[in-house]
């Protein structure tokens, strides 16, 4: 193979390795960027889920209507974030979390309705037992936190049957709150699992990018140096022999060099020199 072809071949192989490295780096960069955005999405979902649970607990503890508005605000935010996320990352985890958020929203709406109905019924009952008026603020402030305890208390104070709307409402409220809390724990679990999965994917993408760099770049250096060494060593060694022979010829010592095995430019030059010597 001629020296020119060797140089061209070495350049083509080196350029190919560089191109593969560049394409691989670009693809890995896109993948890393995608996973980082997914990680940001997961972190946002986890953060808003925690805030949702915090306002939910505050509502059950204090019965503040502001907490109801906060709960609905975070539910809307979560639905918006998950809806936007599913456009880019249509995964089962996002779909499952979105379904749980919808279930939570429907259940919280039922609790709101029961809450309003109870206050309306209890307001109607209070004039019937004015002698127990000291208990009324306690009942109104704790019925969301302890529905069954308050159901028993109201049953004794007002001598109501279990089928009465107030007692039935508190029992239903207890069931809905228990289910809502369980639903909230599932949302937190799913959001934490989503966050952990996103972190693992981001770390895996970064690891692949590092591996590609550690493999392809040294490969390029090794091949480039090897090609440079082989070509330069082969050419320089024979040119030195030819230079020595030319110097001897100048002093009147005519000699023939060994016939070269490699039929490249330097080999042709040595053959021509031998003819001239003859």
Secondary structure, 3 states (H helix, E strand, C coil): CCHHHHHHHHHHHHHHHHHHHHHHHHHHHHHHHHHHHHHHHHHHHHHHHHHHHHHHHHHHHHCCHHHHHHHHHHHHHHHHHHHHHHHHCCCHHHHHHHHHHHHHHHHHHHHHHHHHHHHHHHHHHHHHHHHHHHHHHHHHHHCCCCHHHHHHHHHHHHCCCCCCHHHHHHHHHHHHHHHHHHHHHHHHHHHHHHHHHHHHHHHHHHHHHHHHHHHHHHHHHHHHHHHHHHHHHHHHHHHHHHHHHHHHHHCCCCCCCCCCCCCCHHHHHHHHHHHHHC
